[in-house]
Amino acid sequence: MAANANYTEDSIKSLDWKEHIRLRPGMYIGKLGDGSAQDDGIYVMVKEILDNSIDEHMMGHGRTIEVKISEHKVEIRDYGRGIPLGKVIDCVSKINTGGKYDSGAFQKSVGLNGVGTKAVNALSENFMVQSFREGECKVARFQMGELKEDSKIEKTSERNGTKIVFSPDATIFKNYHFIPEYLENQIWNYAFLNSGLTINFNGVKFYSQNGLLDLLDRKVDDDSRRYPIIHLKGNDIEIAITHSNQYGEEYYSFVNGQFTTQGGTHLAAFRESIVKSVRDFFKKDYDASDIRQSVVAAIAVRVQEPVFESQTKTKLGSHSVGPDGPTLRTFVNDFVKVELDNYLHQNPDTANALLKRILQSERERKEISGIKKLANERAKKANLHNKKLRDCRVHYDDPKADAELKDGTMLFLTEGDSASGSITKSRNVQTQAVFSLRGKPLNCYSMTKKVVYENEEFNLLQHALNIEDGIEGLRYRKIVIATDADVDGMHIRLLIMTYFLQFFPDLVKNGHLYILDTPLFRVRNKKETIYCYTDEERQRAIHKLGKAAEITRFKGLGEISPEEFGTFIGEDIRLEPIILNKETKIADLLSFYMGKNTPNRQTFIIDNLKIEKDIVFDDATANPIEEEVA
């Protein structure tokens, strides 16, 4: 009875809309993050606002969207119908207020219910919405979801549409920064899925004439394609397929214009239907892995009332096209079966090139089957007492684990015992694992996948990550290369990156590979300690703490004590993502840095040598007075 005595009406607390969003932001925009991952919350905020502009375009209103994004401010202006002026405030601050409940108006929209805009408002330091409609306009300004300015309706000569400007709240998104390549990929996807739409992003025009054909054209080098891209369109479905020379499978899947980074029902059906259609065409029961090896493909579907597995809509859970339509699996299978079969009959050269790629994959698989079996048996025994891996408790592929914890999982790849020891002692055992490399890994450039099984270290790493059969079972969200910042450390970074780019490029392209940024210097006096990641930061710290401050140069990760390391791999961890853009050709990149072109590489190094300089400050003015070569 005593336990219930304090459980009264006063114990039940109701939060208003903005308080709930700010208390549980992950429910609305996924993880927070600092912008180093492509699915961090600040990019979801941009997406939520853009989605509304895209929906207007889909309804036939507005062919241009203006996007300006600086370091901490986002500005999006569309030329749709504009929010009805009497509902401007309600549409950005009242949950369950929106124009997307009438299925006649927004049958296959992206935004669904308008929760996203409210979440952006609540999680922004400043948020401004302005609607232009039939010669009139209205402005409202908010701070952290709180209305600060409600202007009167005024006359305007501006074209119809909506303008939203916001700055993510720095107290929620700590040390955040937008990475241009992530934003460009996001905006390109909108262009590919909306032929005829122009998005001007920071003065650059993004436009696609041919949809998913253009997407694959951007993703796969001409010299890597085994045959011209197959591009097929139907009612509410579009696909593009080719095979390349790289290992693994690479897919881009979309639902109602939403990039479903984690796939879902539509992608599972697509992968299944590619295998079935190819087997039927060639009338031979090829192994599914041989058909899908090296495939690069994209699928976009539009369905009524899609059911996603989270508010951020990265994985589709729907199993039907609409209330009265076929299952999504049947819909995708039927389309691919008919259209791909027709295409291959009409294009025999493409069919022959596809067959050659399948037969090559089959030969490669059979060649390594013997060594693969032995290597897997060795790895299984090693996993029971794997001294290289200090595992964590939560894993990215665990369906029962908490989503936020899964998203924080990472595997540190360290060099030598001292660095491994420091990280192991200071890591978060829930989500952070450590894999210790012994010295420099093998340079596997131009080797076949056979080496992954022959080399014990590569094989154990492959098993630790659980990526032998693709990245669907990946055990850690982030793979973090943690090596010294000296010449040997840089070389080891290149060797590890070569391993992933050569054999698991989809892992890199999906944003799973990072480099740990650790401080180069510690500057301290009796009152304060400052860790510095660049020489410029070191100079500022010396100026702040005085020339008598003690300066320590960290030459290796092993020199950093476990107590200090805990601060560098905790909440304020600095990670640098490995990003591949359109201009990055993996074959050329690996050939230049890891191949046998010594004279070319030597010239490049000499031409790009940088001489670091120390800045000397004037004690009286705090201004730099001269520079000295370090």
Buried (B, 14 or more C-beta within 10 A) or exposed (E): EEEEEEEEEEEEEEEEBBBBBBEEBBBBBBBBBBBBBBBBBBBBBBBBBBBBBBBBBBBEBBBBBBBBBEEBBBBBBBBBBBBEBEBBBBBBBEBEBBBBEEEEEBBBBBBBBBBBBBBBBBBBBBBBBBBBBEEBBBBBBBBBBEBEEEEEBEEBEBEBBBBBBBBBBEEBBEEBEBBEBBBBBBBBBBBBBBBEBBBBBEEEEBBBEBBBBBBBBEBBBEEBBBBEBBBBBBEBBBBBBBBBBBBBBBBBBBBBBBBBBBBBBBBBBBBBBBBBBBBEBBEEEBBBBBBBBBBBBBBBBBBBBBBBBBBBBBBBEBBBBBEEEEBBBBBBBBBBBEBBBEBBEEBEEBBEBBBEBBEBBBEBBEEBEEBBEEBBEBBEEBEEEBEBBBBBBBBBBEEEBEEEBBBBBBBBBBBBEBBBBBBBBBBBEEBBBBBBBEEEBBBBBEBBBBBBBBBBBBBBBBBBBBBBEBBEEBBBBBBBBBBBBEEBBEBBBBBBBBBBBBBBBBBBBBBBBBBBBBBBBBBBEEEEBBBBBEBEBBBBBBBEBEEEBEBBEBEBBBBBEEEBBBBBBEEEBBBEBBBBEEEEBBBEBBBEBBBEEEEEBEEEEEEEEEEEEEBEBEEEEEEEEEEEEE
